[in-house]
Structures are given as structure tokens and as C-alpha cells.
Amino acid sequence: MKPSPFALWLTGLPASGKSSIVASLTPRLQALGLDAEVLESDELRRILTPTASYSQEERDVFYRAMAFMGSRLLAHGVNVIFDATASRQVYRDFARSLIPQLLEVSIDCPLEVCMARDKKGTYQRGLAGESSTVPGLQVPYEKPAKPDLTIDTTVLSSDGAAEQILALIQARRPA
């Protein structure tokens, strides 16, 4: 019998290291024979909200759709990794209501470090007034209340973080 699939949500400020960790985690999973569908927010936005406004209403709909997609993949035996800021706890709580076994990983990184790492220019646009909805800058980012794991990317590399997440998946994955 095939083991139950897992669902994992990496949440943190933009440029906190989520995508780098996923890039390091994915080949480790594959080496164990575990494929996973990565639902990455920027990629999904290109399809779901191609002219994204990042308004509160749009974010509410986007994260509900993302959680629903993940729950449907999981229902069909597909491992799912959510790579998305999900700046409000309510987004992650909704995902957990659809996916009770969801593993929530908080990617912890100070705003100043995220701003220095930002390759996409998200914070620069926010500081220049070209965006008014950057989590952690103009809108609050709500850290997870009870994450399954917290990773501090100022002290842990992407590879080290991937190893910790892999251990979490292996420890919590139902047979």
C-alpha cells in the first residue's frame, strides 16, 4: 500500500528564503522516491490573477483557490508543497481546514535581511510607492501561531533547512 501523501506550507516574508529552500528540498525528496507538486504563488498568480492588484479581496480569493487546489491534489495522492507568503493566519487556517494533516513551516527572517536579499524588487517598489501591499512593509505579516517547524534563514542555509523539513515530513507522514 502506498503511504499517505503529505502537504507542506512554507510561509514567510517575501525574500525570506522559501523558494531557495524548496529548490533544495525537492531533489532530496526525489532521491527518496517522493515527487511533490510545488504550488508557488508567483507562478499561480500568472494564471489566476494575471493582472494582480494584490488587494485584500484578491489575496483572500487567491489563497482560498491555492488551498483548494492543494487539497484536490492531495486527495488524488499527490504530495504538495505550498511556496507562498500567505501573510495572514486565516489563509493558512483555511488550508488546514481542507488539509488537516498540513505541515506549516515558518521561514523566519528579519525584514531588513529580506529587503537586502530581494531580487524581484518587491520591497523597492513598495518603498518607491509603486506598491502599497507588500507584506511586512505596508501590510502586516502574521507569523504562524503554532508552526510545525520554524527555520531561521539568517543562521541556517537552504540545504540545512531542507534537511530539517525532510526530517519533519518523515516524522509526521502517516503510513
Disulfide bonds with the S-S distance in Angstrom:
none
